[in-house]
């Protein structure tokens, strides 16, 4: 489904074209485990931001590749709403009108979810086929095993909180059911849902992975239905040629 927290090997030396990698993406077998679509978001009445079930994996799944949040889920979203009410951080625009970012100090002590690839760390990289949830197709991915790079990590300065509007979340949930059902928006839920947390050193958006951009073109396959921006895609390739996610051993 949506953002920034999955990844794919898209390297120039592998001679993958966008079209070839896309064919690979739509033809791969399904695997992986996560929450089901019946899960409901966490929030307290009156909250501006709820914790969307898509984000639960960052708290609960020990095999998650990316930023892990070692914090109680309800306490985390309560703290986020407290910070929003008292500090009033800016809602920064994301890649589409339904996507926003909030950048706050890393109160949860989260470690970075990615690491720069250097001559010393490159031999540590692993690869395999990974899906973010059972409903989605697995994609070719690479990551650093956390146990191999733990000594290089320290808590990041910032958290990038990635938000989707409740209308967009309803739209994607309906599309993933694949039964033709119409989106149902619950107006009692918070206006925004937190769908991803990224621990990082800078208070601005880092490029999403290239395969996420591809996935986003297909709402029925877990994306958001947004076309690829070729300039942004090339920028993402350049960034992720030099960086890789941190994940399970």
Buried (B, 14 or more C-beta within 10 A) or exposed (E): BBBBBBBBBBEEEEEBEBEEBBEBBEEBEEEBEBBEBEEEBBBEEEBBBBBBBBBBBBBEBEEBBBBBBEBEBEEBBBBBBEBBEEEEBEEBEBBBEBBBBBBBEBEBEBBBBBBEBEEEBEEBBBEEBBBBBEBBBBBBBBBBBBEBBEEBBEEBBBBBBBBBBBEBBBBBBBBBEEEEEEEEBEEEBBEBBBBBBBBBEEBEBBBBBBBBBBBBBBBEBBBBBBEBEEEBBEEBBEBBBEBBBBBBE
